[in-house]
């Protein structure tokens, strides 16, 4: 069984509903959720002239290998109306594979660990909530340490009104 950490984000439509639907579809098509962070609200990163995001990290167990998980994640995004027109643009749902076990994977279309984990507070905050002691396989630092040392000063606000996800 493979353990996968996924980062989820949404800034179009009903953002909470989008996260809930993504979690449900991931459960049905990829694997069971074993940990789920709180939901955090953050300003857009990269292309800033857009709506704020809701972000969350989930950990799942799956029988699928990394490339299969990527294919299934992209299918979930597409089924939810994700359109890839502008880099860092607005999206109904964005699902990133952050970690796949403790593997290091470098393929043309898939890099694991996600190459920007250590640079993004909106990823590290929920990731450190669910897996503070998980060691980044390349950087050899825990998620909690990466968060403590993150240079990103963007505000990441825990949104308690969204704590009742399935």
Secondary structure, 3 states (H helix, E strand, C coil): CEEEEEEEEECCCCHHHHHHHHHHHHHHHCCEEEEECCCEEECCCCCCCCCCEEEEEEEEEECCCHHHHHHHHHHHHHHCCCCCCCCCCCCCCEEEEEEECCCCEEECCEEECCCCHHHCHHHHHHHHHHCCCCECCCCCCEHHHHHHCCCCCCCEEECHHHCCCC
